[in-house]
Amino acid sequence: MKFSHSIQFNAVPDWSNHYIAYSTLKKLIYSLEKSIHLASGGDGESRPLIQHDDPEVIFSRALDVELEKITSFYVIKEKELTDEVEALLKEVAAFEEGADEQIRPATRSSERPQLHYRSQSARSRHSIEDGAEDSDEDEDDEAAGLTKRRRSSFGRRRTIPNAMLASTTDMTASTELTRSLRRYSTTYDDYAEQAALFSSGIMLKKKIIDVYVRLCELKSYSQLNRTGFNKILKKFDKIFDRRLRSKYMSSFVDTAYPFKPETAKALDEQIHRVVRAYAEIVTDGDEAAATKDLRSHLREHVVWERNTVWRELIGLERRAEAASLGHTLLGGDADPQATRLQGDDDLVLPTKAISTPLGRLYLPKWLVSSTMLSLIIIFAIFVAMLLVPTMDKPEQQNCLAILVFVSLLWATEAIPLFVTSLTIPFLCVVLQVFLDKDEPHKRLGAKDATAAVFAAMWTPVIMLLLGGFTLAAALSKCYIDKRIATFVLSKAGTRPRTVLIANMAVAALASMLISNVAAPVLCFGIIEPMLRNLPSGSDMSKAVIIGIALASNIGGMLSPIASPQNVVAIGIMEPAPTWGQWFFIVIPVGIISLVLIWLLLLVSFKPGRGTTIVPTRPIKDPFTGIQWFVTFVTIATIGLWCASHTLENVFGDMGVIAIIPIVLFFGVGILTKEDFNNFPWTIIILAAGGLSLGKAVNSSGLLHTVTREITAQVEDFSLYGILVVFATLILVIATFISHTVAALIILPLVYNVGKGLEEPHPNLLVMVGVLMCSAAMGLPTSGFPNMTAIMKEDPAGQRYLQVKHFISVGVPSSVLALVVVVTVGYAAMRVSGM
């Protein structure tokens, strides 16, 4: 959570205006940054007429104002609460004195009325001082153990409900007090006195809880503001490369009254006095039990205060999502402008009127949408292929129908991709497409087919995918990826050409380590300060954003875990290439492709004209022990993957090696259950479904039949000719559909075609095919990096890029990558023995 959000979430609502203005100070930093770079670069018209003071001086003044505001408020609240504690302790002493008098044996009838009078007068005094405004909210608060209405920031008196209206719930909550009083209740005559004393005790308990809560809130106020000063100064030092934080914190913040150690000690002493008072009244002197009880009340108070608004908003949002059946059904995107907010009317499903001979018929809009039409057509094709004889064997005909049905659903995305994958095992079992491995290859029954299809879904390939996600999560959570990226970019200087190629190199490297899904998000966050200080509509902004996207696509080739299609390819190839072989092939291809795309971007956007670049500051914090541990485990895991063939007798497969980082990172607590739940499970299900489809196509014999037909058509082609044809075909297909889906559909077929040639080279064709899946980047929808880039907006809410930019730059980049793969990549593959 960002600190600006954290301070809103943890602040006392009535004191919200008296916390550090973190967001305002952050905006001041950005404006100072922009003014400095305008003053130091650009033409004369863009420079400010009057040079500003040193940014450190300006920022220090703003901090002084905030510090004075916080100090003044803290002094007032501390004095107010100190007075209340003193008054509270006097009431506690008076209550104990009254209880002692009732406990003593009564010898005169006049003693009892005197006790009754004392309790009544005490209640009257509280009533006059604090007011007697009652409300239903107060009644509800009593039931929760929190009786006071929240006070405003300065001086408004608390409202306490009348003692005679104390709820039975509160009486139940005070069992210790009840028992201590009832022990001495022996006659009916004592009832009125005991009732008065009991009601006074209930009110006193609630007052103690209220004072304790507000003392804890004052302590939190001090801690939160000190954290705010520390974080905003750290941001200032990072952007301006200064050392203001240590100097200002030690000279001003730590010496200010709210943040002095003796001030905190005095506040803790007040809290302890309140705890002792509670122990005397409620827990028979047990301070540990009193602390536990008061902290539970504090927790209920905080949770209630937060959940009242936050949980209501979340619940409203979830109900809106649940009710938006007609808005998002069947793959339709929800309209952001139509999001339901507080105060909006209930959602009404959109309808469409259709004219019929009987009148106008109103149907839900999703029922007559293009997506529904696509589903109907696809389902009709599926049924037709099942019924119309097209293959000699029924299992092959059923498998062909499944293949076409699933491919059309994947291509159109009529339903989510992972949902389509989940239909594959169901259809394979019901339509009996699996054959027995042994002669005479009978069709498997439902039970045996179930075992076969689910065995195909969970393979070492899936474990390799999980291992890659685990490494990426650990590197990202420990900020190791960001440290590497900022270090490299800090060496790039401020020349636009150098900055552009450096950002592209970082994006490619990040894609290799943490996948090309997470890499563009990381890189866009790092370049945000640079984009902030570039003029609106700058060509440099466009060049660096699309450069990161295209480089992330190229980076998707650079390691077996860089993208899901690489994992799919490794699962198909026999024997699977080692990481060393993979690097030997893809590193030259990746470097040459990046350089050619960089030159294309320089020609297309000419980013050097009138551009002033803000230098990237590296993270200078020392490496922690956890970061060293994550780095060591990551390097060791990649090293074992590189040597997987040599260590095959030990580990068996790369998927087994992938268990090592999973166990270590989750076992020691670096990654948590929430991190595991946040893995992209949709991608894992998509890959698992694709593996089961490949197994079904192979087991049914359909793959061999289709391969035989294609091989007969290309038998006059050379190996290189077949390679170029398949590379071009895959590039075109992967441009329009998901890269992973293209790999799932085409690569098994390519492998078998290569296997059936006179000179078999199945791994070579699959390797070329998977590289071309990553090289398809001609449209905004061609891969996740492109989709992330097209959605990137400037501070005014305008997109940096348009579709025309991808067509004019992405298509030529794809062609350049194709040329590099079928030349340099082909040569490297032959040298490596493919």
C-alpha atoms as one frame of an Amber mdcrd trajectory, in Angstrom:
protein
   0.000   0.000   0.000   1.320   3.470  -0.850   1.982   5.636   2.194  -0.433
   8.311   0.950  -3.149   5.647   1.088  -1.830   4.200   4.330  -2.031   7.528
   6.127  -5.648   7.956   5.014  -6.493   4.443   6.129  -4.843   4.700   9.566
  -5.600   8.337  10.430  -8.148   9.293  13.069 -10.969  10.711  10.899 -11.606
  13.733  13.125  -7.912  14.634  13.030  -7.430  14.139   9.279  -6.537  17.796
   8.628  -3.787  17.734  11.237  -1.604  14.980   9.796   1.366  15.596   7.540
   0.179  16.688   4.069   2.046  13.863   2.379   0.368  14.110  -1.039   0.861
  17.882  -1.151   4.545  17.552  -0.311   4.943  14.889  -2.983   3.392  17.199
  -5.590   5.790  19.946  -4.461   8.738  17.607  -5.079   7.529  16.860  -8.607
   6.954  20.539  -9.402  10.436  21.453  -8.121  11.913  18.644 -10.190  10.190
  19.904 -13.311  11.161  23.548 -12.759  14.813  22.620 -12.242  14.997  20.644
 -15.465  13.193  23.374 -17.388  15.719  25.872 -16.043  18.719  23.703 -16.936
  17.669  22.648 -20.416  15.414  23.370 -23.341  15.096  26.594 -25.298  14.854
  30.094 -23.872  11.074  30.211 -24.092  10.620  27.146 -21.921  12.899  28.411
 -19.142  11.372  30.259 -16.198  11.989  34.034 -16.220  12.999  34.064 -12.540
  15.289  31.399 -11.160  13.867  29.778  -8.025  15.695  29.170  -4.774  17.482
  25.968  -4.069  14.869  23.167  -3.937  16.224  22.042  -0.581  15.429  25.458
   0.894  11.916  25.519  -0.570  11.161  21.993   0.542  12.555  22.620   4.037
  10.208  25.585   4.417   7.236  23.406   3.523   8.383  20.782   6.028   8.730
  23.447   8.724   5.108  24.475   8.204   3.945  20.859   8.538   6.102  20.276
  11.604   4.711  23.368  13.354   1.144  22.309  12.543   1.677  18.818  13.952
   3.461  20.071  17.072   0.735  22.601  17.901  -2.011  20.026  17.506  -0.137
  17.425  19.568   0.408  19.847  22.475  -3.291  20.742  22.582  -4.463  17.118
  22.451  -1.910  15.984  25.021  -2.988  18.684  27.498  -6.634  17.810  26.908
  -6.101  14.080  27.457  -3.853  14.635  30.482  -6.612  16.623  32.164  -9.117
  13.886  31.369  -6.835  11.208  32.819  -6.504  13.167  36.070 -10.272  13.633
  36.307 -10.806   9.963  35.484  -8.450   8.796  38.200 -10.292  10.963  40.751
 -13.566   9.309  39.722 -11.971   5.883  40.068 -10.785   6.749  43.573 -14.264
   8.039  44.512 -15.876   4.887  43.117 -13.553   2.604  45.071 -14.253   4.586
  48.238 -18.000   4.182  47.676 -17.638   0.443  47.053 -15.576   0.057  50.229
 -18.250   1.817  52.282 -20.935  -0.549  50.994 -18.742  -3.560  51.672 -18.314
  -2.535  55.335 -21.180  -3.792  57.624 -23.871  -1.140  57.850 -24.541  -0.048
  61.471 -26.645   3.026  60.754 -29.391   3.377  58.266 -28.096   6.820  57.346
 -24.930   5.357  55.783 -26.734   3.828  52.845 -28.471   6.978  51.615 -25.137
   8.776  51.888 -23.586   6.302  49.426 -26.544   6.618  47.129 -26.254  10.403
  47.242 -22.561  10.272  46.412 -23.116   8.118  43.306 -25.961  10.271  42.136
 -23.979  13.458  42.579 -21.041  12.018  40.718 -23.295  11.056  37.830 -24.854
  14.503  37.849 -21.448  16.125  37.735 -20.451  14.032  34.704 -23.750  14.790
  33.054 -23.336  18.550  33.470 -19.717  18.558  32.316 -20.045  16.326  29.302
 -23.607  17.027  28.171 -26.443  14.591  28.010 -26.959  14.056  24.287 -28.085
  10.508  23.626 -28.442   8.755  20.312 -29.125   5.375  18.841 -25.498   5.226
  17.756 -24.445   5.468  21.399 -26.723   2.554  22.251 -25.104   0.493  19.512
 -21.655   1.487  20.716 -22.458   0.260  24.206 -23.216  -3.174  22.842 -19.812
  -3.207  21.159 -18.002  -2.073  24.306 -17.227   1.378  22.907 -19.576   3.955
  24.336 -18.362   7.380  23.377 -19.084   9.185  20.182 -15.886  10.342  18.454
 -14.794  13.843  19.361 -13.933  16.485  16.812 -10.407  17.837  16.562 -10.629
  20.712  19.016 -12.536  20.903  22.246 -15.995  19.484  21.528 -17.195  17.772
  24.655 -18.024  14.106  24.662 -21.565  12.859  24.899 -22.299  10.121  27.405
 -25.589   8.259  27.527 -27.657   8.434  30.658 -26.513   5.860  33.189 -30.054
   4.583  33.676 -30.095   3.518  29.990 -27.094   1.252  30.268 -27.760  -1.807
  28.143 -27.987  -5.340  29.384 -25.192  -6.240  26.992 -22.834  -3.960  28.886
 -23.923  -5.555  32.149 -23.040  -8.946  30.780 -19.672  -7.650  29.584 -18.809
  -6.526  33.115 -19.146  -9.881  34.869 -16.159  -9.331  37.117 -17.624  -6.104
  38.480 -21.038  -7.746  38.866 -19.673 -10.624  40.911 -17.633  -8.334  43.161
 -20.747  -6.330  44.040 -23.232  -9.201  44.295 -21.145 -10.988  46.884 -22.198
  -8.359  49.419 -25.843  -8.112  48.392 -27.618  -9.793  51.310 -30.863  -7.938
  51.801 -33.539  -6.410  49.692 -32.853  -3.034  51.298 -29.424  -2.867  49.673
 -30.789  -3.190  46.114 -31.147   0.523  45.278 -27.671   1.320  46.549 -26.116
  -1.587  44.667 -27.943  -0.672  41.450 -26.680   2.891  41.639 -23.143   1.711
  42.307 -23.333  -0.857  39.511 -24.570   1.688  36.934 -21.836   4.090  37.976
 -19.262   1.304  37.539 -20.504   0.557  34.022 -20.178   4.208  33.047 -16.739
   4.421  34.623 -15.575   1.383  32.696 -16.744   2.949  29.437 -14.972   6.213
  30.270 -11.715   4.359  30.925 -12.009   2.552  27.586 -12.692   5.817  25.768
  -9.683   7.588  27.296  -7.455   4.577  26.599  -8.515   4.507  22.933  -7.811
   8.202  22.448  -4.437   7.988  24.182  -3.489   5.160  21.815  -4.712   7.255
  18.881  -2.452  10.119  19.977   0.475   7.714  20.144  -0.351   6.441  16.649
  -0.632  10.068  15.469   2.948  10.719  16.508   4.306   7.510  14.970   2.454
   7.953  11.682   3.623  11.533  11.229   7.235  10.655  11.951   7.043   7.902
   9.344   5.568  10.433   6.934   8.485  12.839   7.403  10.954   9.995   6.942
   9.351   8.743   3.731   8.841  12.136   2.083  12.449  13.105   2.833  13.620
   9.810   1.375  11.676  10.570  -1.820  13.200  14.080  -1.976  16.736  12.702
  -1.577  16.121  10.084  -4.261  14.799  12.525  -6.872  17.290  15.341  -6.214
  20.245  13.163  -5.167  20.590  15.018  -1.838  21.246  14.023   1.779  18.522
  16.072   3.443  16.773  13.231   5.264  19.357  12.438   7.929  20.081  16.123
   8.552  16.454  17.264   8.823  15.276  14.252  10.829  18.012  14.615  13.453
  17.964  18.441  13.657  14.257  19.202  13.452  11.897  16.211  13.519  13.488
  14.239  16.351  13.880  17.396  18.438  10.257  18.495  17.948   8.079  17.969
  21.027   5.773  15.185  19.636   8.750  13.044  18.610  11.021  13.392  21.633
  11.690  10.165  23.568  10.604  11.797  26.825   7.283  12.810  25.237   6.628
   9.233  24.153   7.628   8.013  27.609   5.190  10.418  29.271   2.388   9.277
  26.977   3.156   5.626  27.755   2.987   6.457  31.457  -0.472   7.993  31.016
  -1.598   4.869  29.160  -0.224   2.692  31.959  -2.104   4.740  34.583  -5.335
   4.150  32.666  -4.566   0.411  32.449  -4.042   0.291  36.247  -7.349   2.087
  36.798  -9.140  -0.422  34.565  -7.489  -3.285  36.427  -8.701  -1.925  39.770
 -12.280  -1.482  38.544 -12.778  -4.538  36.327 -10.077  -7.227  36.563  -9.389
  -7.362  40.331  -5.933  -5.789  39.936  -4.740  -8.078  37.113  -2.935  -5.605
  34.799  -2.135  -8.221  32.157  -5.821  -9.100  31.819  -6.686  -5.393  31.829
  -4.217  -4.696  29.004  -5.580  -7.590  26.971  -9.154  -6.434  27.496  -8.407
  -2.802  26.620  -6.474  -3.794  23.506  -9.421  -5.871  22.357 -11.624  -2.809
  22.770  -9.077  -0.748  20.838  -9.025  -3.295  18.048 -12.831  -3.357  17.847
 -12.835   0.426  17.694 -10.263   0.569  14.871 -11.843  -2.257  12.879 -15.283
  -0.708  13.201 -14.021   2.700  12.166 -12.226   1.347   9.112 -14.810  -1.173
   8.044 -17.745   1.206   8.290 -16.703   2.905   5.057 -14.160   0.601   3.461
 -16.087  -2.627   3.756 -19.249  -0.910   2.596 -17.459   0.328  -0.509 -15.954
  -3.082  -1.209 -19.283  -4.795  -0.672 -21.000  -2.324  -2.986 -18.386  -2.975
  -5.644 -18.740  -6.734  -5.340 -22.522  -6.535  -5.492 -22.198  -4.375  -8.587
 -19.914  -6.953 -10.194 -22.301  -9.746  -9.305 -25.229  -7.772 -10.715 -23.392
  -6.829 -13.913 -24.324 -10.078 -15.661 -25.483  -8.276 -18.757 -22.495  -5.942
 -18.830 -19.618  -8.409 -18.725 -21.130 -11.741 -19.764 -19.394 -13.697 -22.493
 -16.206 -11.726 -22.563 -17.747  -8.282 -22.833 -15.682  -5.553 -21.205 -17.246
  -3.541 -18.431 -17.603   0.166 -19.097 -15.419   2.036 -16.562 -17.736   5.032
 -16.758 -20.671   2.835 -15.777 -19.097   1.575 -12.563 -21.630   1.745  -9.773
 -20.718   4.147  -6.982 -22.273   5.048  -3.659 -25.604   6.761  -4.158 -26.180
   5.303  -7.613 -29.411   3.544  -8.448 -29.529  -0.205  -8.846 -28.080  -1.531
 -12.076 -30.548  -2.176 -14.863 -29.621  -4.842 -17.396 -29.338  -3.281 -20.867
 -31.885  -4.590 -23.333 -32.334  -4.519 -27.074 -35.682  -4.245 -28.847 -36.423
  -6.697 -31.671 -39.412  -6.213 -33.976 -41.561  -9.336 -34.440 -44.982  -9.932
 -36.055 -46.386 -10.075 -32.521 -44.828  -6.766 -31.486 -41.549  -5.547 -30.068
 -39.617  -8.096 -28.051 -37.098  -6.872 -25.501 -34.166  -9.192 -24.890 -31.057
  -8.768 -22.709 -28.354  -7.122 -24.775 -25.819  -9.867 -24.111 -28.235 -12.409
 -25.588 -28.134 -10.707 -29.005 -24.484  -9.640 -28.931 -21.791 -10.589 -31.426
 -20.134 -12.727 -28.768 -23.268 -14.832 -28.347 -23.510 -15.159 -32.137 -19.896
 -16.368 -32.258 -20.620 -18.939 -29.570 -23.648 -20.253 -31.424 -21.707 -20.551
 -34.690 -18.751 -22.269 -33.002 -21.026 -24.724 -31.221 -22.859 -25.472 -34.512
 -19.533 -26.183 -36.224 -18.556 -28.464 -33.356 -21.792 -30.465 -33.581 -21.519
 -30.679 -37.362 -17.965 -32.015 -37.187 -19.080 -34.653 -34.709 -21.955 -35.821
 -36.879 -20.596 -35.478 -40.432 -18.037 -38.234 -41.225 -14.664 -36.673 -42.099
 -12.161 -39.186 -40.697 -11.932 -42.932 -40.939 -11.720 -43.511 -37.200 -14.313
 -42.111 -34.758 -11.761 -41.162 -32.109  -9.845 -39.096 -34.671 -13.043 -37.411
 -35.869 -14.030 -36.543 -32.294 -10.538 -35.256 -31.575 -10.584 -33.088 -34.714
 -13.925 -31.635 -33.627 -12.474 -30.834 -30.183  -9.365 -29.285 -31.751 -11.373
 -26.997 -34.052 -13.874 -26.134 -31.297 -11.164 -25.191 -28.791  -9.072 -23.326
 -31.385 -12.050 -21.182 -32.410 -12.881 -20.383 -28.785  -9.261 -19.435 -28.119
  -9.024 -17.335 -31.271 -12.263 -15.418 -30.677 -11.940 -15.274 -26.854 -15.703
 -15.653 -26.678 -15.136 -17.049 -23.204 -11.970 -16.629 -21.115  -8.965 -18.576
 -22.388  -8.492 -20.615 -19.205 -12.180 -21.608 -19.194 -11.761 -22.979 -22.700
  -8.783 -24.996 -21.431 -10.943 -26.529 -18.712 -13.403 -27.850 -21.310 -10.645
 -29.953 -22.921 -10.381 -32.754 -20.315 -14.173 -32.921 -20.073 -14.638 -33.333
 -23.832 -11.713 -35.756 -24.145 -13.231 -38.091 -21.547 -16.842 -37.847 -22.736
 -15.976 -38.296 -26.433 -13.421 -41.064 -25.745 -10.549 -39.804 -27.861  -7.766
 -41.577 -25.934  -6.416 -44.922 -27.149  -4.626 -47.619 -25.209  -0.837 -47.545
 -25.691  -0.701 -51.321 -26.120  -1.933 -53.304 -29.094  -4.612 -53.351 -30.454
  -4.979 -49.686 -29.320  -8.560 -49.861 -28.096 -10.414 -46.714 -27.063 -10.081
 -46.078 -23.347 -13.143 -45.998 -21.153 -14.093 -42.961 -19.112 -12.149 -44.025
 -15.999  -8.885 -44.800 -17.801  -9.247 -41.722 -20.033  -9.680 -39.522 -16.949
  -6.409 -40.768 -15.495  -4.642 -40.223 -18.815  -5.923 -36.682 -19.424  -5.198
 -35.426 -15.913  -1.733 -37.000 -15.989  -1.109 -34.960 -19.143  -2.256 -31.738
 -17.440   0.191 -31.898 -14.515   3.678 -32.474 -15.861   7.196 -31.204 -15.065
   6.441 -28.355 -17.486   3.839 -26.968 -15.060   6.319 -27.228 -12.183   8.865
 -25.329 -14.294   6.258 -22.633 -14.864   5.543 -22.447 -11.109   9.271 -22.251
 -10.402   9.608 -19.336 -12.804   6.714 -17.512 -11.161   8.283 -18.115  -7.735
  11.647 -16.643  -8.762   9.900 -13.649 -10.334   7.796 -13.050  -7.215  10.821
 -13.226  -4.896  12.951 -10.896  -7.048  10.096  -8.424  -7.279   9.088  -8.560
  -3.599  12.671  -7.924  -2.457  13.094  -5.121  -5.052  16.087  -6.881  -6.584
  14.678  -6.460 -10.085  14.202  -2.731  -9.501  17.716  -2.359  -8.103  19.214
  -3.985 -11.178  17.063  -1.925 -13.531  17.765   1.429 -11.865  21.498   0.645
 -11.675  21.683  -0.041 -15.412  19.564   2.998 -16.329  21.601   5.284 -14.048
  24.650   4.525 -16.216  22.820   5.530 -19.398  23.238   9.271 -18.859  20.861
  11.786 -20.416  21.388  11.368 -24.165  18.026  10.319 -25.653  19.517   7.647
 -27.904  21.452   6.049 -25.074  18.514   6.261 -22.681  16.252   4.573 -25.255
  18.530   1.590 -25.868  19.245   1.302 -22.125  15.525   1.097 -21.329  15.052
  -1.511 -24.037  17.962  -3.559 -22.700  16.570  -3.392 -19.152  13.124  -4.465
 -20.383  14.610  -7.434 -22.241  16.718  -8.432 -19.233  13.769  -8.110 -16.870
  11.636 -10.223 -19.221  14.291 -12.908 -19.173  14.307 -13.008 -15.363  10.738
 -12.223 -14.260   8.710 -12.926 -17.449   7.573 -10.538 -20.168   4.281 -10.050
 -18.317   5.795  -8.346 -15.265   8.747  -6.662 -17.002   6.888  -3.839 -18.803
   4.993  -2.944 -15.620   8.308  -2.662 -13.741   9.970  -0.596 -16.484   7.039
   1.799 -16.894   7.184   2.498 -13.165  10.917   3.260 -13.343  10.619   5.712
 -16.265   7.693   7.593 -14.670   9.917  10.498 -13.436  11.347  10.895 -16.933
   7.912  10.884 -18.569   6.675  13.427 -16.026   9.304  15.934 -17.117   8.961
  15.489 -20.884   6.689  17.874 -22.809   3.195  16.723 -23.668   3.196  14.736
 -26.924   6.971  14.267 -26.863   8.334  11.810 -29.431  10.755  10.572 -26.787
   7.826   9.457 -24.614   6.338   7.480 -27.487   9.688   5.967 -28.469  10.637
   4.789 -24.975   7.182   3.324 -24.192   6.853   1.372 -27.424  10.542   0.473
 -27.193   9.991  -1.137 -23.785   6.997  -3.063 -25.144   8.841  -4.379 -28.200
  11.950  -5.184 -26.153   9.809  -7.101 -23.637   8.470  -9.210 -26.508  12.021
  -9.927 -27.649  12.934 -10.625 -24.024  10.208 -13.277 -24.033  12.597 -15.373
 -26.148  15.625 -15.033 -23.906  15.056 -17.788 -21.329  12.871 -20.877 -21.006
  10.832 -19.207 -18.237  10.535 -15.790 -19.904   7.115 -16.586 -21.393   4.572
 -19.442 -21.212   5.057 -20.401 -24.870   8.702 -21.258 -24.133   7.619 -23.665
 -21.403   5.144 -25.244 -23.832   7.904 -25.680 -26.425  10.238 -27.320 -23.901
   7.471 -29.771 -23.054   7.129 -30.716 -26.729  10.804 -31.023 -27.722  12.563
 -34.358 -27.245  15.126 -34.159 -25.848  14.414 -30.806 -24.251  17.199 -28.253
 -24.823  19.340 -27.234 -21.893  19.420 -23.668 -20.696  22.933 -23.419 -22.130
  21.708 -24.414 -25.588  18.804 -22.011 -25.301  21.063 -19.086 -24.380  23.513
 -19.950 -27.175  20.687 -19.599 -29.714  18.605 -16.733 -28.380  21.218 -14.292
 -27.027  22.613 -13.400 -30.496  19.078 -13.300 -31.915  17.876 -11.067 -29.086
  20.797  -8.617 -29.203  20.667  -8.164 -32.993  16.876  -7.807 -32.965  17.035
  -5.175 -30.194  19.642  -3.130 -32.052  17.643  -3.224 -35.313  14.407  -2.228
 -33.526  16.293   0.583 -31.738  17.507   1.947 -35.069  13.961   1.697 -36.436
  12.641   3.702 -33.476  15.325   6.375 -33.954  14.322   6.772 -37.598  10.576
   6.702 -36.890  10.363   9.020 -33.849  13.639  11.025 -33.923  13.531  11.248
 -30.107  16.640  13.431 -29.734  15.078  16.677 -30.959  14.646  19.244 -28.134
  14.533  16.562 -25.427  15.851  16.957 -21.893  16.137  13.672 -19.993  15.895
  13.386 -16.216  18.650  11.017 -15.045  17.593   7.860 -13.229  18.858   7.596
  -9.658  20.017   4.154  -8.511  18.827   2.686  -5.222  21.685   3.262  -2.785
  20.393   1.283   0.188  22.737  -1.594   1.102  21.837  -5.149   0.145  20.055
  -6.914   3.000  20.582 -10.488   4.087  17.232 -11.535   2.600  18.162  -9.969
  -0.752  21.488 -11.830  -0.765  19.660 -15.074   0.040  17.137 -14.577  -2.795
  19.932 -13.702  -5.218  21.940 -16.800  -4.267  18.952 -19.151  -4.601  17.985
 -17.613  -7.967  21.489 -17.950  -9.409  21.817 -21.483  -8.050  18.457 -22.524
  -9.533  19.291 -21.095 -12.959  22.692 -22.797 -12.781  21.043 -26.151 -12.050
  18.626 -25.597 -14.925  21.568 -24.915 -17.244  23.185 -28.192 -16.154  19.927
 -30.170 -16.133  21.052 -32.645 -18.814  24.282 -33.361 -16.971  22.375 -33.828
 -13.716  19.547 -35.840 -15.268  20.459 -38.899 -13.204  20.087 -36.809 -10.032
  17.049 -34.608 -10.670  15.400 -36.277 -13.661  13.853 -33.086 -15.065  13.978
 -29.293 -14.779  10.535 -29.401 -13.157  12.019 -31.165 -10.126  14.726 -28.499
  -9.805  11.952 -25.883  -9.815  10.748 -27.276  -6.469  13.912 -25.960  -4.752
  13.085 -22.204  -4.890   9.405 -22.908  -4.174  10.226 -24.748  -0.943  12.947
 -22.310   0.146  11.100 -19.041  -0.501   7.745 -20.156   0.847   9.263 -22.251
   3.615  11.274 -19.443   5.224   8.472 -16.913   4.772   9.957 -14.649   2.088
   6.866 -15.449   0.045   3.507 -16.009   1.703   0.219 -17.722   1.015  -1.056
 -14.473  -0.508   1.874 -14.459  -2.960   1.043 -18.033  -3.931  -2.602 -17.117
  -4.480  -1.505 -14.176  -6.633   0.329 -16.371  -9.127  -1.185 -16.080 -12.634
  -3.145 -19.303 -12.291  -5.103 -18.553 -15.455  -1.857 -18.962 -17.423  -1.096
 -22.225 -15.615  -4.574 -23.601 -16.391  -4.215 -22.442 -19.996  -0.906 -24.263
 -20.347  -2.254 -27.389 -18.613  -5.258 -27.488 -20.949  -2.975 -27.108 -23.950
  -0.801 -29.994 -22.774  -3.847 -32.227 -22.377  -5.034 -31.258 -25.874  -1.628
 -32.150 -27.304  -1.760 -35.512 -25.547  -5.264 -36.174 -26.896  -4.313 -35.272
 -30.475  -1.292 -37.561 -30.238  -3.052 -40.484 -28.518  -6.011 -40.508 -30.909
  -3.719 -40.758 -33.940  -5.027 -37.480 -35.398  -1.627 -35.826 -35.165   0.018
 -38.601 -37.196  -2.716 -38.457 -39.849  -2.468 -34.669 -40.295   1.333 -34.768
 -40.210   1.365 -37.385 -42.982  -0.818 -35.180 -45.183   1.275 -32.032 -44.600
   4.545 -33.904 -45.077   3.301 -35.149 -48.463   2.597 -31.529 -49.487   6.028
 -30.200 -48.464   8.196 -33.174 -49.404   9.696 -31.205 -52.316  10.725 -28.365
 -49.977  14.139 -28.188 -48.364  14.470 -28.016 -44.610  15.203 -24.300 -44.827
  12.178 -23.722 -47.061   9.893 -25.517 -44.610  11.410 -23.488 -41.776  10.705
 -20.164 -43.529   7.123 -21.187 -44.408   6.280 -22.258 -40.866   8.041 -19.238
 -39.315   6.025 -16.831 -41.475   2.765 -18.701 -40.851   3.263 -18.716 -37.061
   4.232 -15.014 -37.079   0.987 -14.089 -38.842  -1.206 -16.281 -36.595   0.444
 -15.152 -33.351  -0.046 -11.506 -34.336  -3.812 -11.915 -34.166  -4.181 -14.377
 -31.280  -2.418 -14.974 -27.987   1.231 -16.025 -28.260   0.655 -18.911 -25.858
  -2.442 -20.088 -27.710  -0.572 -20.033 -31.036   2.144 -22.179 -29.493  -0.372
 -24.646 -28.034  -2.131 -25.104 -31.378   0.731 -25.113 -33.869   3.910 -26.353
 -32.182   2.793 -30.015 -31.731   1.999 -30.144 -35.441   5.320 -28.512 -36.362
   7.199 -31.043 -34.230   5.608 -34.002 -35.972   6.198 -32.499 -39.434   9.865
 -32.096 -38.582   9.962 -35.629 -37.255   8.522 -37.011 -40.514  11.082 -35.398
 -42.837  13.748 -37.444 -44.568  16.277 -35.535 -42.480  14.377 -35.174 -39.165
  14.864 -31.882 -37.319  11.752 -31.558 -35.138  13.419 -29.542 -32.357  14.804
 -27.030 -34.843  11.352 -26.302 -36.320   9.781 -26.041 -32.850  12.528 -23.667
 -31.702  11.988 -21.406 -34.697   8.237 -21.574 -34.149   8.371 -20.570 -30.479
  10.739 -17.678 -31.222   8.316 -16.393 -33.851   5.474 -16.552 -31.331   7.362
 -14.006 -29.210   8.340 -11.940 -32.270   4.688 -11.321 -33.238   4.184  -7.716
 -32.094   2.441  -5.903 -34.944  -0.786  -5.000 -33.105  -1.647  -3.570 -29.665
  -3.259  -6.919 -28.823  -0.178  -8.939 -29.841   1.067  -9.936 -26.411   0.783
  -8.521 -22.905   3.652  -5.968 -23.277   1.841  -4.293 -26.188  -1.445  -4.211
 -24.281   0.294  -2.612 -21.292   1.954   0.004 -23.496  -1.199   1.038 -25.368
  -2.975   1.639 -22.029  -0.212   3.893 -20.664  -1.581   7.416 -20.094  -0.022
  10.808 -19.385  -1.016  12.952 -16.352  -3.823  14.509 -18.423  -5.371  11.084
 -19.070  -4.360  10.928 -22.748  -2.768   7.777 -24.150   0.827   8.110 -25.221
   0.420   5.643 -28.095  -2.199   4.892 -30.714  -2.828   1.838 -32.877  -1.078
   3.485 -35.824   2.187   3.539 -33.882   2.133  -0.238 -33.474   1.262  -0.799
 -37.109   3.984   1.579 -38.337   6.666   0.307 -35.941   5.471  -3.067 -34.634
   4.931  -4.710 -38.015   8.406  -3.789 -39.354   9.893  -4.910 -36.017   8.214
  -8.315 -36.415   9.613  -8.645 -39.933  13.114  -7.700 -38.716  12.880 -10.329
 -35.968  11.717 -12.910 -38.536  14.765 -12.199 -40.719  17.126 -12.481 -37.748
  15.577 -15.765 -36.557  15.696 -17.496 -39.955  19.321 -16.382 -40.528  21.334
 -15.919 -37.340  18.995 -18.105 -35.286  19.003 -20.904 -37.865  22.807 -20.900
 -37.982  23.050 -21.022 -34.166  20.562 -23.910 -34.043  22.553 -25.968 -36.551
  25.778 -25.297 -34.672  24.147 -26.357 -31.372  23.136 -29.687 -32.906  19.398
 -29.206 -33.454
